Amino acid sequence: MKAGLVQAAFRALPFGPLDRIVPGTALILAPHADDESLGCGGLIAACCAAGRPPVVAIVTDGAASHPHSHAWPAPRLRARRQAEARHAVSLLGLAPGRVVFLGLPDADAPHEGPAFDRAVATLAELAARHACGTVLAPWRHDPHCDHEAVWKMGVALRKMCDLSLLAYPVWGWLIAPDTELDQPPPHGMRLDIARHLPAKTEAIRAHESQYGGLIVDDPTGFHLPEKLLSVFDVPFEVFLDHE
């Protein structure tokens, strides 16, 4: 199925109530600090407003976004990105203590092996401690190595803990429309986040290091493209059933 048709199908999914999409407590797996706000910011805010705040696990340390910056070496950037994530989720109503940082290497999250197994075990313990019933992970076609790794962690966690698994697209929204994907017509639901969109927008903006204005001594550094930001400036979020 071509990516453009998949993306159009995302936008046409039926709306569902929060209780049906995420009953109980959700565990949200974010490859990097900012993915939680981009893909699930409205859901986080909605869950908090409903009195059942989720748990957010940020898998990588984010220290590879500006590898040539002298002013922001890895330890400083790592701490900055954690602080940004805590502030971002607080804007969505989530207590900073509900955010956990696994600290795996940015751009090198494991896809298998001992480090992968340890990460899944950590997530399983987290899910058990907070009685999570649903895990949310990036869509398997998101074209980024860390997103692919975290999707695999979500699949492994589902099998280990018998959790429901949902996917949320981030970079998958920008796949070229003519790209052929190994993807059947998607099933899932959209969540109406209109009342939470202003908070989501603020949460995304809280990730200042990823906008290009804070770290100015690495011209090769990452910055969130406007094309991606515009995708998430809509009053809904997409959550896909595990295939």
C-alpha positions as CSV (number, residue, x, y, z in Angstrom):
1,M,0.0,0.0,0.0
2,K,1.4,3.4,-1.0
3,A,2.4,5.7,1.9
4,G,0.1,8.5,0.6
5,L,-2.9,6.2,0.8
6,V,-1.9,5.0,4.3
7,Q,-1.6,8.6,5.5
8,A,-5.0,9.5,4.0
9,A,-6.4,6.5,5.8
10,F,-4.9,7.8,9.1
11,R,-6.9,11.0,8.6
12,A,-10.1,9.1,7.9
13,L,-10.0,6.8,10.9
14,P,-13.1,7.0,13.1
15,F,-13.0,9.0,16.3
16,G,-13.2,7.0,19.5
17,P,-13.6,7.9,23.1
18,L,-10.5,8.0,25.4
19,D,-11.8,5.1,27.5
20,R,-12.0,2.9,24.4
21,I,-8.6,3.9,23.0
22,V,-6.7,3.7,26.3
23,P,-8.7,2.1,29.1
24,G,-6.8,2.3,32.4
25,T,-3.2,3.5,32.6
26,A,-1.1,3.9,29.5
27,L,2.6,3.4,29.2
28,I,3.9,5.7,26.4
29,L,7.3,4.8,24.8
30,A,9.0,7.8,23.3
31,P,12.3,7.2,21.3
32,H,13.4,10.8,22.1
33,A,12.3,13.6,24.3
34,D,9.7,15.4,22.0
35,D,8.1,12.3,20.5
36,E,5.8,12.1,23.5
37,S,4.5,15.6,22.8
38,L,4.4,15.3,19.0
39,G,2.6,12.0,18.8
40,C,0.7,11.7,22.1
41,G,0.6,15.2,23.7
42,G,-3.2,15.4,23.4
43,L,-3.7,11.9,24.7
44,I,-1.4,12.7,27.7
45,A,-3.4,15.8,28.5
46,A,-6.7,13.9,28.1
47,C,-5.6,11.1,30.4
48,C,-4.5,13.6,33.0
49,A,-7.8,15.5,32.8
50,A,-9.6,12.1,33.2
51,G,-7.7,11.5,36.4
52,R,-5.6,8.6,35.2
53,P,-2.2,10.0,34.2
54,P,0.0,7.9,31.9
55,V,3.6,6.9,32.4
56,V,6.1,8.2,29.8
57,A,9.3,6.3,29.1
58,I,11.9,8.3,27.0
59,V,14.2,5.6,25.7
60,T,17.3,7.4,24.3
61,D,19.3,10.2,25.9
62,G,18.9,12.7,23.0
63,A,22.5,13.6,23.0
64,A,23.1,13.0,19.3
65,S,21.0,15.8,18.0
66,H,23.9,18.3,17.9
67,P,27.1,16.2,17.9
68,H,29.4,19.0,16.8
69,S,28.4,21.6,19.3
70,H,31.1,22.7,21.7
71,A,28.8,24.8,23.8
72,W,26.5,21.8,24.3
73,P,28.5,18.6,24.8
74,A,26.7,15.4,25.4
75,P,26.3,15.6,29.2
76,R,24.9,19.2,29.0
77,L,22.6,18.4,26.1
78,R,21.4,15.2,27.8
79,A,20.4,17.1,31.0
80,R,18.8,19.9,28.9
81,R,16.6,17.4,27.0
82,Q,15.5,15.8,30.2
83,A,14.6,19.1,31.7
84,E,12.7,20.0,28.5
85,A,10.7,16.8,28.6
86,R,9.7,17.3,32.3
87,H,8.6,20.8,31.5
88,A,6.7,19.7,28.4
89,V,4.7,17.0,30.2
90,S,3.9,19.4,33.0
91,L,2.3,21.7,30.5
92,L,0.1,18.7,29.6
93,G,-0.9,18.1,33.3
94,L,1.5,15.2,33.9
95,A,3.7,15.2,37.0
96,P,7.4,15.1,36.1
97,G,7.8,12.1,38.3
98,R,5.7,10.1,35.8
99,V,8.5,10.5,33.2
100,V,11.3,7.9,33.2
101,F,14.5,8.2,31.2
102,L,16.1,4.9,30.0
103,G,19.2,6.8,28.8
104,L,20.1,4.5,25.8
105,P,22.3,6.0,23.2
106,D,20.6,8.4,20.8
107,A,20.7,7.2,17.2
108,D,21.8,3.8,18.4
109,A,19.0,2.3,20.4
110,P,19.3,-1.5,20.4
111,H,17.1,-3.6,18.1
112,E,18.0,-6.9,19.8
113,G,20.5,-8.5,22.1
114,P,21.3,-8.0,25.8
115,A,20.8,-4.2,25.9
116,F,17.5,-4.6,24.2
117,D,16.4,-7.3,26.6
118,R,17.4,-5.1,29.6
119,A,15.4,-2.2,28.2
120,V,12.3,-4.4,27.8
121,A,12.8,-5.8,31.3
122,T,12.9,-2.2,32.7
123,L,9.8,-1.3,30.8
124,A,8.0,-4.4,32.0
125,E,8.8,-3.6,35.6
126,L,7.6,0.0,35.0
127,A,4.3,-1.3,33.5
128,A,3.8,-3.7,36.4
129,R,4.5,-1.1,39.1
130,H,2.0,1.3,37.6
131,A,-0.6,-1.3,36.6
132,C,-0.4,-0.2,32.9
133,G,-2.8,-2.0,30.6
134,T,-1.8,-0.4,27.2
135,V,1.5,0.4,25.7
136,L,1.9,3.0,23.0
137,A,5.0,2.8,20.7
138,P,6.0,4.5,17.4
139,W,4.5,3.2,14.2
140,R,6.7,0.4,12.8
141,H,7.2,2.3,9.5
142,D,8.5,5.5,11.1
143,P,11.7,5.9,9.1
144,H,14.2,6.4,12.0
145,C,16.4,3.7,13.5
146,D,15.4,4.6,17.1
147,H,11.7,4.6,16.3
148,E,12.0,1.2,14.8
149,A,13.9,-0.1,17.8
150,V,11.3,1.3,20.2
151,W,8.5,-0.3,18.2
152,K,10.2,-3.6,18.6
153,M,10.4,-3.0,22.3
154,G,6.7,-2.4,22.4
155,V,6.0,-5.6,20.6
156,A,8.3,-7.5,23.0
157,L,6.6,-5.8,26.0
158,R,3.2,-6.8,24.7
159,K,4.2,-10.4,24.6
160,M,5.9,-10.4,27.9
161,C,3.2,-8.6,29.9
162,D,0.1,-9.4,27.9
163,L,-0.6,-5.7,27.3
164,S,-2.6,-4.0,24.5
165,L,-0.3,-2.3,22.0
166,L,-1.1,0.8,20.0
167,A,1.1,2.6,17.5
168,Y,1.4,6.3,16.9
169,P,3.0,7.8,13.7
170,V,5.6,10.6,13.9
171,W,8.0,10.6,11.0
172,G,5.8,8.3,9.1
173,W,3.6,11.3,8.2
174,L,6.5,12.5,6.0
175,I,7.1,9.4,4.0
176,A,7.0,10.2,0.3
177,P,3.4,9.4,-1.0
178,D,4.6,7.1,-3.7
179,T,6.6,4.9,-1.4
180,E,5.3,1.3,-1.3
181,L,4.9,0.1,2.3
182,D,4.4,-3.4,3.6
183,Q,1.2,-2.2,5.2
184,P,-2.4,-3.3,4.9
185,P,-5.2,-0.7,5.3
186,P,-4.7,0.6,8.8
187,H,-7.1,0.1,11.6
188,G,-7.4,2.2,14.7
189,M,-9.0,5.3,16.0
190,R,-8.5,9.1,16.2
191,L,-8.7,10.9,19.5
192,D,-10.4,14.4,19.4
193,I,-7.8,16.6,21.2
194,A,-9.3,20.0,20.2
195,R,-9.6,21.2,23.8
196,H,-6.0,20.1,24.5
197,L,-4.4,21.4,21.3
198,P,-3.1,24.6,22.9
199,A,-1.4,22.7,25.7
200,K,0.0,20.3,23.2
201,T,1.4,23.1,21.1
202,E,3.1,24.6,24.2
203,A,4.5,21.2,25.1
204,I,6.1,20.8,21.7
205,R,7.5,24.3,21.9
206,A,9.0,23.4,25.3
207,H,11.6,21.2,23.4
208,E,13.6,24.4,22.6
209,S,16.9,22.6,21.9
210,Q,15.2,21.0,18.8
211,Y,14.1,24.2,17.2
212,G,17.5,25.6,16.1
213,G,17.5,28.8,18.1
214,L,19.1,27.5,21.3
215,I,22.1,25.6,20.0
216,V,23.7,27.8,17.4
217,D,27.2,26.4,17.1
218,D,26.4,23.3,15.1
219,P,25.0,24.0,11.6
220,T,24.6,20.3,11.0
221,G,22.5,19.9,14.1
222,F,18.9,18.6,14.1
223,H,15.9,20.9,14.1
224,L,12.3,20.0,13.9
225,P,11.1,20.8,10.3
226,E,8.1,23.0,9.8
227,K,6.5,20.3,7.6
228,L,6.5,17.9,10.5
229,L,5.2,20.5,13.0
230,S,2.3,21.4,10.7
231,V,1.3,17.7,10.7
232,F,0.7,17.9,14.4
233,D,-1.1,21.2,14.4
234,V,-4.5,19.5,14.1
235,P,-7.2,18.7,16.6
236,F,-6.8,14.9,16.6
237,E,-4.2,12.2,17.2
238,V,-3.9,8.8,15.5
239,F,-3.6,5.5,17.3
240,L,-3.2,2.3,15.3
241,D,-4.1,-1.2,16.3
242,H,-1.3,-3.7,16.5
243,E,-1.3,-5.8,13.4
